């Protein structure tokens, strides 16, 4: 059991290697390809649309293929596309490469999280998701640190080239390993049950409310993440390398945040833990926007990152708790579909806010959305009682 879980955690680490690299490179992309900020934001927007379109199909795939097949597919897609990106010389070729790479994420996440919720003991789900997210943060940190190194030496393309080989190798290991050859449970629906009834059993009021909260929060979080390095370079006058280094510190702190979120959810319950974490995100991001000295700004950025990584464990746990076990893959696909939809439009929304005001204004804009999502979350407890029990 534990070996299976750690193999899934390790796959998550590799999936997240390139998570923040595209947005961290926006200042570099603007100069290299002579783009406007709005044009450069497409490197975040277009791949997010591809992820969005893959989320629902990935939910069906998770319920039909074995875990090792899906995890292997995600690794091979990511590794091969990373190698292709390292050979690109045009902006649109880069966008296409990142689009293909991002397809790997929903294929992994929906299958991986579904299996964690089934393999882990019910009372240990929050902790298991915490370890899962911690390994993801480690992967993100490793990717950003390697980007910082290569920006100062041989160029950003080497970040994609160097990581492509171990990612492909891990995919082959997953395919040949007997540990994760877990076949999905086949569910026989009663022919008398209409499709509308099946859909309503999946999209419970609790899940719909949770997805609304997620959508609001995601616009604020993605807007801030997309333009953080732009703020550090354009407003605080840091070099690309220094800005990437500051940005890279976040995922390292995120490892602690992910573990803390898992343990907090186990102690307080997922809903109450998410309440406190969202409040922490709001306060720390507001404080970050008011810091004048770089060392204070960096400190508050790390505090914000701690909270923003702590929320994934309780959120993933809530999805598992408010969905039927036979439909869990599809429930997670709706979860990631909503997240992907917001990820695809948030950079453009944030760029529009910046164009109308300044880069700094993205911070209070995001804080307002965090507080709104926290208010929406308060309606969840009444709805959880109406969830159809797991089969």
For each residue, the residues with C-beta under 8 A, 3 or more apart:
1: 4 5 119
2: 5 6
3: 6 7 179
4: 1 7 8 115 119 179 180 182
5: 1 2 8 9 116 119 120 128 131 132
6: 2 3 9 10
7: 3 4 10 11 174 177 179 180
8: 4 5 11 12 67 71 112 115 116 132 180
9: 5 6 12 13 131 132 134 135
10: 6 7 13 14 135 170
11: 7 8 14 15 71 74 75 108 112 170 174
12: 8 9 15 16 108 112 132 133 135 136 139
13: 9 10 16 17 135 136 138 139 142
14: 10 11 17 75 78 139 166 167 170
15: 11 12 19 74 75 78 104 105 108 109 136 139
16: 12 13 19 136 137 139 140 143
17: 13 14 21 78 139 140 142 143 163 167
18: 21 22 78 82 98 101 143 160 163
19: 15 16 136 139 140 143
20: 23 24 140 143 144 225 247 250 251
21: 17 18 24 25 143 144 147 159
22: 18 25 26 43 44 47 98
23: 20 26 43 44 225 226 227 228 229
24: 20 21 144 147 229 243 244 247 248
25: 21 22 28 29 43 147 156
26: 22 23 29 30 37 40 41 43 44 226 227 229 230
27: 30 31 229 230 233 234 240 243
28: 25 31 32 151 156 240
29: 25 26 32 33 35 40 43 91 94
30: 26 27 33 34 35 36 37 40
31: 27 28 34
32: 28 29
33: 29 30 40 90 91
34: 30 31
35: 29 30 39 40 91
36: 30 39 40
37: 26 30 40 41 230 351 354 355
38: 41 348 351 355
39: 35 36 42
40: 26 29 30 33 35 36 37 43
41: 26 37 38 44 45 226 347 348 350 351
42: 39 45 46 95
43: 22 23 25 26 29 40 46 47 91 94 95 98
44: 22 23 26 41 47 48 222 226 343 347
45: 41 42 48 49 344 345 347 348
46: 42 43 49 50 95 98 99 344
47: 22 43 44 50 51 95 98 99 101 102
48: 44 45 51 52 102 340 343 344 347
49: 45 46 52 53 340 344
50: 46 47 53 54 99 100 102 103
51: 47 48 54 55 102 103 105 106 336 340 343 344
52: 48 49 55 337 340 341 343 344
53: 49 50 57
54: 50 51 57 58 103 106 107 340
55: 51 52 58 59 106 110 333 334 336 337 340
56: 59 60 330 333 334 337
57: 53 54 60 61
58: 54 55 61 62 106 107 109 110 111 333 336
59: 55 56 62 63 110 329 330 331 332 333 334
60: 56 57 63 64 329 330 333
61: 57 58 64 65 70 107 110 111
62: 58 59 65 70 110 111 114 184 329 332 333
63: 59 60 184 185 187 329 330
64: 60 61 184
65: 61 62 69 70 111 184
66: 69 70 180 181 182 183 184
67: 8 70 71 111 112 115 180 181 182
68: 71 72 174 175 177 179 180 181 182
69: 65 66 72 73 175
70: 61 62 65 66 67 73 74 107 108 111
71: 8 11 67 68 74 75 108 111 112 171 174 180
72: 68 69 75 76 171 172 174 175
73: 69 70 76 77 104 107 171
74: 11 15 70 71 77 78 104 105 107 108 171
75: 11 14 15 71 72 78 79 104 167 168 170 171 174
76: 72 73 79 80 168 171
77: 73 74 80 81 100 101 103 104 107
78: 14 15 17 18 74 75 81 82 101 104 167
79: 75 76 82 83 163 164 165 167 168 171
80: 76 77 83 84 164 168
81: 77 78 84 85 97 98 100 101 104
82: 18 78 79 85 86 97 101 160 161 163 164 167
83: 79 80 86 87 160 161 164
84: 80 81 87 88 97 100
85: 81 82 88 94 97 98 101 157 160
86: 82 83 157 158 160 161 164
87: 83 84 157
88: 84 85 93 94 97 157
89: 93
90: 33 93 94
91: 29 33 35 43 94 95
92: 95 96
93: 88 89 90 96 97
94: 29 43 85 88 90 91 97 98
95: 42 43 46 47 91 92 98 99
96: 92 93 99 100
97: 81 82 84 85 88 93 94 100 101
98: 18 22 43 46 47 81 85 94 95 101 102
99: 46 47 50 95 96 102 103
100: 50 77 81 84 96 97 103
101: 18 47 77 78 81 82 85 97 98 104
102: 47 48 50 51 98 99 105
103: 50 51 54 77 99 100 106 107
104: 15 73 74 75 77 78 81 101 107 108
105: 15 51 74 102 108 109
106: 51 54 55 58 103 109 110 333 336 340
107: 54 58 61 70 73 74 77 103 104 110 111
108: 11 12 15 70 71 74 104 105 111 112
109: 15 58 105 106 112 113 332 336
110: 55 58 59 61 62 106 107 113 114 329 332 333 336
111: 58 61 62 65 67 70 71 107 108 114 115 329
112: 8 11 12 67 71 108 109 115 116 132
113: 109 110 116 117 129 132 316 319 320 332
114: 62 110 111 117 118 328 329 332
115: 4 8 67 111 112 118 119 180 182
116: 5 8 112 113 119 120 125 128 129 132
117: 113 114 120 125 316 320 328
118: 114 115 325 328
119: 1 4 5 115 116 128
120: 5 116 117 124 125 127 128
121: 124 125
122: 125
123: 266
124: 120 121 127 128 266
125: 116 117 120 121 122 128 129 317 320
126: 129 130 261 262 263 264 265 266 270 273 313 314 317
127: 120 124 130 131 262 263 265 266
128: 5 116 119 120 124 125 131 132 262
129: 113 116 125 126 132 133 262 265 312 313 316 317
130: 126 127 133 134 258 259 260 261 262 263 265 313
131: 5 9 127 128 134 135 258 259 262
132: 5 8 9 12 112 113 116 128 129 135 136 258 316
133: 12 129 130 136 137 254 258 261 262 309 312 313 316
134: 9 130 131 137 138 254 255 256 258 259 262
135: 9 10 12 13 131 132 138 139
136: 12 13 15 16 19 132 133 139 140 258
137: 16 133 134 140 141 251 252 254 255 257 258 309
138: 13 134 135 141 142 251 252 255
139: 12 13 14 15 16 17 19 135 136 142 143 251
140: 16 17 19 20 136 137 143 144 251 254
141: 137 138 144 145 248 250 251 252 254 255
142: 13 17 138 139 145 146
143: 16 17 18 19 20 21 139 140 146 147 159 163
144: 20 21 24 140 141 147 148 244 247 248 250 251
145: 141 142 148 149 245 248
146: 142 143 149 150 159 162 163
147: 21 24 25 143 144 150 151 156 159 244 248
148: 144 145 151 152 241 244 245 248
149: 145 146 152 153
150: 146 147 153 154 155 156 157 158 159 162
151: 28 147 148 155 156 240 241 244
152: 148 149 241
153: 149 150 158
154: 150 158
155: 150 151 158
156: 25 28 147 150 151 159 160
157: 85 86 87 88 150 160 161
158: 86 150 153 154 155 161 162
159: 21 143 146 147 150 156 162 163
160: 18 82 83 85 86 156 157 163 164
161: 82 83 86 157 158 164
162: 146 150 158 159 165
163: 17 18 79 82 143 146 159 160 166 167
164: 79 80 82 83 86 160 161 167 168
165: 79 162 168 169
166: 14 163 169 170
167: 14 17 75 78 79 82 163 164 170 171
168: 75 76 79 80 164 165 171 172
169: 165 166 172 173
170: 10 11 14 75 166 167 173 174
171: 71 72 73 74 75 76 79 167 168 174 175
172: 72 168 169 175 176
173: 169 170 176 177
174: 7 11 68 71 72 75 170 171 177 180
175: 68 69 72 171 172
176: 172 173
177: 7 68 173 174 180 181
178: 181
179: 3 4 7 68
180: 4 7 8 66 67 68 71 115 174 177
181: 66 67 68 177 178
182: 4 66 67 68 115
183: 66
184: 62 63 64 65 66 329
185: 63 326
186:
187: 63 326
188:
189: 193 198
190: 193
191:
192:
193: 189 190 197 198
194: 197 198
195: 198 199
196: 199 200
197: 193 194 200 201
198: 189 193 194 195 201 202
199: 195 196 202 203
200: 196 197 203 204
201: 197 198 204 324 327 388
202: 198 199 207 323 324 327 330 331 334
203: 199 200 207 208 334
204: 200 201 207 208 322 323 383 386 387 388
205: 208 209 383 386
206: 209 210 322 380 383 384 386 387
207: 202 203 204 210 211 319 322 323 331 334 387
208: 203 204 205 211 212
209: 205 206 212 213 376 379 380 383
210: 206 207 213 214 318 319 322 335 377 380
211: 207 208 214 215 334 335 338
212: 208 209 215 216 376
213: 209 210 216 217 373 376 377 380
214: 210 211 217 218 315 335 338 339 342 373
215: 211 212 218 219 338 341 342
216: 212 213 219 220 369 372 373 376
217: 213 214 220 221 278 369 370 373
218: 214 215 221 222 338 339 342 343 346
219: 215 216 222 223 342 345 346 349 366 369
220: 216 217 223 224 346 365 366 367 368 369 370 373
221: 217 218 224 225 281 308 346 366 370
222: 44 218 219 225 226 342 343 346 347 350
223: 219 220 226 227 346 347 349 350 353 362 365 366
224: 220 221 227 228 285 350 362 363 366
225: 20 23 221 222 228
226: 23 26 41 44 222 223 230 346 347 350
227: 23 26 223 224 230 231 347 350 351 354 359 362
228: 23 224 225 231 232 247 301
229: 23 24 26 27 232 233 240 243 244 247
230: 26 27 37 226 227 233 234 359
231: 227 228 234 235 236 359 360 362
232: 228 229 235 236 238 242 243 246 247
233: 27 229 230 236 237 238 239 240 243
234: 27 230 231 237 359
235: 231 232 358 359 360
236: 231 232 233 294 297
237: 233 234
238: 232 233 242 243 246 294
239: 233 242 243
240: 27 28 151 229 233 243 244
241: 148 151 152 244 245
242: 232 238 239 245 246
243: 24 27 229 232 233 238 239 240 246 247
244: 24 144 147 148 151 229 240 241 247 248
245: 145 148 241 242 248 249
246: 232 238 242 243 249 298 301
247: 20 24 144 228 229 232 243 244 250
248: 24 141 144 145 147 148 244 245 251 252
249: 245 246 252 253 298 301 302 305
250: 20 141 144 247 253 254 301 302 305
251: 20 137 138 139 140 141 144 248 254 255 305 309
252: 137 138 141 248 249 255
253: 249 250 256 257 302 305 306 309
254: 133 134 137 140 141 250 251 257 258 305 306 308 309
255: 134 137 138 141 251 252 258 259 309
256: 134 253 259 260 306
257: 137 253 254 260 261 305 306 307 308 309 310
258: 130 131 132 133 134 136 137 254 255 261 262 309 310 312 313
259: 130 131 134 255 256 262 263
260: 130 256 257 263 264 306 310
261: 126 130 133 257 258 264 265 273 277 309 310 311 312 313 314
262: 126 127 128 129 130 131 133 134 258 259 265 266 313
263: 126 127 130 259 260 266 267
264: 126 260 261 267 268 273 276 277 310 313 314
265: 126 127 129 130 261 262 268 269 270 273 274 313 314 317
266: 123 124 126 127 262 263
267: 263 264 273
268: 264 265 272 273 276
269: 265 272 273
270: 126 265 273 274 313 314 315 317 318 321
271: 274 275 314 318 377 380 381 384
272: 268 269 275 276
273: 126 261 264 265 267 268 269 270 276 277 310 313 314
274: 265 270 271 277 278 311 314 315 318 377
275: 271 272 278 279 374 377 378
276: 264 268 272 273 279 280
277: 261 264 273 274 280 281 307 310 311 314
278: 217 274 275 281 282 311 370 373 374 377
279: 275 276 282 283 374
280: 276 277 283 284 303 306 307 310
281: 221 277 278 284 285 304 307 308 311 370
282: 278 279 285 286 367 370 371 374
283: 279 280 286 287
284: 280 281 287 288 300 303 304 306 307
285: 224 281 282 288 289 304 363 366 367 370
286: 282 283 289 290 363 364 367
287: 283 284 290 291 300 303
288: 284 285 291 297 300 301 303 304 363
289: 285 286 360 363 364 367
290: 286 287
291: 287 288 296 297 299 300
292: 296 297
293: 296 297
294: 236 238 297 298
295: 298 299
296: 291 292 293 299 300
297: 236 288 291 292 293 294 300 301
298: 246 249 294 295 301 302
299: 291 295 296 302 303
300: 284 287 288 291 296 297 303 304
301: 228 246 249 250 288 297 298 304 305
302: 249 250 253 298 299 305 306
303: 280 284 287 288 299 300 306 307
304: 281 284 285 288 300 301 307 308
305: 249 250 251 253 254 257 301 302 308 309
306: 253 254 256 257 260 280 284 302 303 309 310
307: 257 277 280 281 284 303 304 310 311
308: 221 254 257 281 304 305 311
309: 133 137 251 253 254 255 257 258 261 305 306 312
310: 257 258 260 261 264 273 277 280 306 307 313 314
311: 261 274 277 278 281 307 308 314 315
312: 129 133 258 261 309 315 316
313: 126 129 130 133 258 261 262 264 265 270 273 310 316 317
314: 126 261 264 265 270 271 273 274 277 310 311 317 318
315: 214 270 274 311 312 318 319
316: 113 117 129 132 133 312 313 319 320
317: 125 126 129 265 270 313 314 320 321
318: 210 270 271 274 314 315 321 322 380
319: 113 207 210 315 316 322 323 331 332 335
320: 113 117 125 316 317 323 328
321: 270 317 318 384 387
322: 204 206 207 210 318 319 331 384 387
323: 202 204 207 319 320 327 328 331 332 387
324: 201 202 327 328 331 388 389 390 391
325: 118 328 390 391
326: 185 187 390 391
327: 201 202 323 324 330 331
328: 114 117 118 320 323 324 325 331 332
329: 59 60 62 63 110 111 114 184 332 333
330: 56 59 60 63 202 327 333 334
331: 59 202 207 319 322 323 324 327 328 334 335
332: 59 62 109 110 113 114 319 323 328 329 335 336
333: 55 56 58 59 60 62 106 110 329 330 336 337
334: 55 56 59 202 203 207 211 330 331 337 338
335: 210 211 214 319 331 332 338 339
336: 51 55 58 106 109 110 332 333 339 340
337: 52 55 56 333 334 340 341
338: 211 214 215 218 334 335 341 342
339: 214 218 335 336 342 343
340: 48 49 51 52 54 55 106 336 337 343 344
341: 52 215 337 338 344 345
342: 214 215 218 219 222 338 339 345 346
343: 44 48 51 52 218 222 339 340 346 347
344: 45 46 48 49 51 52 340 341
345: 45 219 341 342 348 349
346: 218 219 220 221 222 223 226 342 343 349 350
347: 41 44 45 48 222 223 226 227 343 350 351
348: 38 41 45 345 351 352
349: 219 223 345 346 352 353
350: 41 222 223 224 226 227 346 347 353 354 362 365
351: 37 38 41 227 347 348 354 355
352: 348 349 355 356
353: 223 349 350 356 357 361 362 365
354: 37 227 350 351 357 358 359 361 362
355: 37 38 351 352
356: 352 353 361
357: 353 354 360 361
358: 235 354 361
359: 227 230 231 234 235 354 362
360: 231 235 289 357 363
361: 353 354 356 357 358 364 365
362: 223 224 227 231 350 353 354 359 365 366
363: 224 285 286 288 289 360 366 367
364: 286 289 361 367 368
365: 220 223 350 353 361 362 368 369
366: 219 220 221 223 224 285 362 363 369 370
367: 220 282 285 286 289 363 364 370 371
368: 220 364 365 371 372
369: 216 217 219 220 365 366 372 373
370: 217 220 221 278 281 282 285 366 367 373 374
371: 282 367 368 374 375
372: 216 368 369 375 376
373: 213 214 216 217 220 278 369 370 376 377
374: 275 278 279 282 370 371 377 378
375: 371 372 378
376: 209 212 213 216 372 373 379
377: 210 213 271 274 275 278 373 374 380
378: 275 374 375 381
379: 209 376 382 383
380: 206 209 210 213 271 318 377 383 384
381: 271 378 384
382: 379 385
383: 204 205 206 209 379 380 386 387
384: 206 271 321 322 380 381 387
385: 382
386: 204 205 206 383
387: 204 206 207 321 322 323 383 384
388: 201 204 324
389: 324
390: 324 325 326
391: 324 325 326
